[in-house]
Amino acid sequence: MKKTKRPLKFKRREVTLVLVTIMVLLLFFSGYSMGKEYSSSNLVTNAKIAEPILVVENNPIKEIDGSKQKEYQNFKVKNYRENGETTQIDLQYYIEILSPIEEAISFKLYKDNQEIPLENNKTSNSKLEKGKLQEDCYQLEIIYDETKNTVTKDIFQDVQIKVHSEQLKV
């Protein structure tokens, strides 16, 4: 029996086909075993949220009847409670006086008997520090000027003192 020789062209095809098949199989298995990974982490934390404490104490509500030109309202801004607990974070605050615009009525605000400038009925920012007892005493002076009153009827309006606060970044 004679062996028939295959042409060189077929041998190259077979070798190439075998090499490509081996490479594909190697890439498939190496990608599967080395390229895929799964990890899981489980974190447990126990944290407390810092509690801001801002207490505003004021005198009872006053009614002003116009018999006096000046009336006073006292109030305090504190960073502690009656049980001695203080705020756990630094706070900044400003005071805003809310009132309808009336020419005959104006306001002055005093902190520790020193006048604080008001801009659009708002003060600049003040700071309450954590860990130490702090009490800021204020006095609002409400001034009624009859000469500026252009209306003949009585003036009825509410004046509110608002304290806006926010936490300072640590």
Long-range contacts (C-beta under 8 A, 24 or more apart in sequence): 50-88, 50-89, 50-167, 51-87, 51-88, 52-87, 52-88, 52-89, 52-91, 52-165, 52-167, 53-79, 53-80, 53-81, 53-85, 53-86, 53-87, 53-88, 54-78, 54-79, 54-87, 54-91, 54-93, 54-128, 54-163, 54-165, 55-79, 55-80, 55-81, 56-163, 58-161, 64-142, 64-144, 66-144, 66-146, 66-154, 66-155, 68-144, 69-143, 69-144, 69-145, 69-146, 70-141, 70-142, 70-143, 70-144, 71-141, 71-142, 71-144, 72-139, 72-140, 72-141, 72-142, 73-139, 73-140, 73-142, 73-159, 73-161, 74-137, 74-138, 74-139, 74-140, 75-138, 75-140, 75-161, 76-135, 76-136, 76-137, 76-138, 77-126, 77-128, 77-135, 77-136, 77-138, 77-163, 78-133, 78-134, 78-135, 78-136, 79-128, 79-129, 79-130, 79-133, 79-134, 79-135, 80-133, 80-134, 80-135, 84-133, 86-130, 86-131, 86-132, 86-133, 87-128, 87-130, 88-130, 89-130, 89-167, 89-168, 89-170, 90-127, 90-128, 90-129, 90-130, 90-167, 90-168, 90-170, 91-127, 91-128, 91-165, 91-166, 91-167, 91-168, 92-125, 92-126, 92-127, 92-128, 92-165, 92-166, 92-168, 93-125, 93-126, 93-128, 93-163, 93-164, 93-165, 93-166, 94-122, 94-123, 94-124, 94-125, 94-126, 94-163, 94-164, 95-122, 95-123, 95-138, 95-161, 95-162, 95-163, 95-164, 96-121, 96-122, 96-123, 96-161, 96-162, 96-163, 96-164, 97-121, 97-122, 97-140, 97-159, 97-160, 97-161, 97-162, 98-158, 98-159, 98-160, 98-161, 98-162, 99-157, 99-158, 99-159, 99-160, 100-157, 102-155, 102-157, 103-148, 103-149, 103-150, 104-144, 104-145, 104-146, 104-148, 104-149, 104-150, 104-155, 105-142, 105-143, 105-144, 105-145, 105-155, 105-157, 106-142, 106-143, 106-145, 107-140, 107-141, 107-142, 107-143, 107-159, 108-140, 108-141, 108-143, 109-138, 109-139, 109-140, 109-141, 110-138, 110-139, 110-140, 110-141, 111-136, 111-137, 111-138, 112-136, 112-137, 113-139, 127-168, 128-165
